[in-house]
């Protein structure tokens, strides 16, 4: 029941600074390591975006948006996907029947389906399933980014935040009006006001709890994000390049 209701008094939010991202992918690696996910199944993806022909591309990290008006919750027939009082949208894999209605309803395509038995350490596969850790993954069920509430209960930031070498991710509590990227803690509302924060696909009315800061005055040229990638990885960005 604690996992269903959330952490009392909290309203979690994330702010992603697009001006700092260069596709270092440390966030992706840390997320997958923490949740025992294989390389080809990313809960956190870094997309290459380009808004118009004249504009330059920019890197766009995409997590679950933990919407306040989540379509995924509305369509789940067994209450496996649920919205907590602290703002998080989580999945109870003990309830999930693999119908994939939530995947079809999500306009952000942030969910993944376990088509095969996940390869996980035995001690993980045998442990009790919890919506707050999202492990172990189970065949025939849906997984996604969970904002790491088990770490928040211990007063820690999610691994994607602390692993980023450039401070791209800010995570915190809207009720306290404070977010941190592990190096600095700033006022949530002031950060959005000063930097023109916005929400992706705001017009859909999903009311996401993830905000973006525009990619102005970028720290790195976007081409830096291609350094060290395999040809297979670069091919993922062919539609932009």
N, C-alpha and C positions, 0 to 999 in steps of 0.2 A: 504493500500500500504506500510506503514511503516513496518508492520508485514511481508510482502512479501520480502522486500529488506533487512531488518536487520539493525543493529546498525552501522552507518558509521565508517570506520577506524578500525573495530574490526575483529579478526580472532580467535574465541574461540577454546580452546583446553582443554583436561583433561588428567591428569597423575594419574594412580592408582598404589600405592605402595603395592605390594602383600606381602612384608615382614612384613607389619604392620597389615594386616587383620586377625581377629580371629572370623569372623562371628558374630559380636556383633549385627548386623541387625538394628542398630539405623538409618542407611542410608535408609533402606527399609521403616521403619516405618515413618520417616520424609517425604519421597517422597509421600507415600500413603496418609498421613494426608494432605499434602499441596494440592494434586490434588483430594482429596475426593474419593479415590479408596478403595474398600473393601480389606480385608486381603488376599483373594485368588487371587487377580489380581495385580501382581507385575510388575511395569515398570522397576524397578531395582532389579535384582536377584543376589544372592550370590551362586555360584556353588562351589562344591568340585571337584578339578581337581587332576589328577595323570597322569604324562606324560609317565611313564614306570613302570615296575614291581619292579625295585630296588629303585626307588625314593619314597619319602614320599608325601602324599597328601598336597594340599595347597588350601586356600580359594581364590575365583576368582570372584570379583564383576563384573557384566556385565550390562552395560547401552546400550542405543542406541549409535552407533559409529559415527553418523553424518558424514558419508563418503563424501569425495570430489569427488568420482566417484560412486554415490549411485544407485544401481540397482533398488531400490524401486521407485525412481523418474522417471526413464526411462519407467517403465511399467504402471504407473498410467494413466488411459485413460481420466481423467477429471481434471488433474492438481491440485488434492487435496494435494498430497505430493510434496513438492518443496524444492529446495536448495537455501539458502540465501547467500548474499554477505559476511556475517560475519561467514560463515562456517556451520551454523545450518541447519538441515533438519527438517522441521516441517510439520504438517498436518492441513489442513483447513477442519474441520468437517462439515462445511456448504456445502462444495463441495463433500465430500466423499460419494460414493454410495455403499460402502460395498462389492465391488467385490473381495477383499482380494488378488488382484494381487501383491500388495506391500508385503504382508506377505509371499507369495510364493517366491518372488524374494529376500527377505532379507536373506543372508546366516548366519546371527547371531541369527535369531529367537527372535528378541527383541520387536516385535509388538504383541499387544493383540486385540482381537475382542470383541465388546460389543454385546453379544448374547441376553441379556435381558436389559430391561430398568434400567439404573444405579440408585442405591439408593443414592441420594444426598440431602442435605438440600434444602428446597424450594427456599431460596434466591440465591442458586448457580444454580439450574436447570432453574431458570427464567432469569438469567443474560445473557448478550450478549456473544456469543461464540467468542473466540479469539485464533488464533494459538499460541500466545505467552504465554497464561496461560493454554491452553489445557483443560479448563473447560468452560461449563459443558460437561461431556461425553454424547454421544448420542447413543441410541440403533441402531444397524446396521451399525456402523462405527468403524474405527480402532483408537486405542490410542497407545502412546509410550512415552518414556522419551524425554523431549524437551530441556534439559539443562537450563530450567528456565530463558528465556530471559527477562521476565518481572522483575525479580530481578536484572539482569545485568543492565537494564536501570536505576535502582535506586542505582547502585553502590554496590550491595550486592552479596554475593556468594550463589550458590544453597544450599538448605537445606540439601542435602545429604552430602555436604562438611562440613558444620558447625556442623552437628549433630554427625559426626563420632568421637568417643572418642579417637581414635588412630591416627588421621591425615592421613588416608589412601588416601583421594582424594585431588588432587591439581587441581584447576581450574583457568584459566586465558586467557590472550591474547597473541597469538604467535607474533603479530606485536610489542608488547611491550617487548616480550621475558621475561614474568613474569607470574608465577603461584603461587597460595596461597592455603594452606589447612586451613586457618582461624587462624592459630597460627604463621606460618612463611611464608614469601614470598621469592621465590628463582627464579633464572634464569632458564627459561624453557629449553633452549638448553644445558646448563651446567648440569642440572639434568639428562637429557637423556644420555649425554655423560659420566658422571661420574658413573652412575648406570646401564649402558647398556640397556637403554630403548628400547622397541620394540612394534610393533603393532600386535594384534591378527589376525591370518590368513592373514598375509601380502601378501601371494602368490596369493590371490584372485584378487588383483588389485583394491580393493574398496577404498583404501587410507583413512582409518579411521582417525578421529581427536582425538581418544582416544589412549593413550600410556600406556604401563605397565612397571613397574620396577620389575625385577625378584624376586622371593621369597627366596632370600639368606639372611643368618643371621637373621632369623625370630624372631620377638619379642615374639611370643607365640608358643607353640606346637599346631599343628593343632587340636588335640583332644579337646582343650579348646572351640572350636567353636560348639561343640555338647552340651555343658552345658546349661541346661535350656530349651532345645528343647523338644517338645512333640514327642511321638512315631511316629505320622503322619509326622511331619517335618523331623525326622531322616530318615524315609523311603525314602525321596527324594534322599538320598545319598547312597542308597543300592548298586547301580551299582559300586561305588567306595569302599565302606566299605566291 
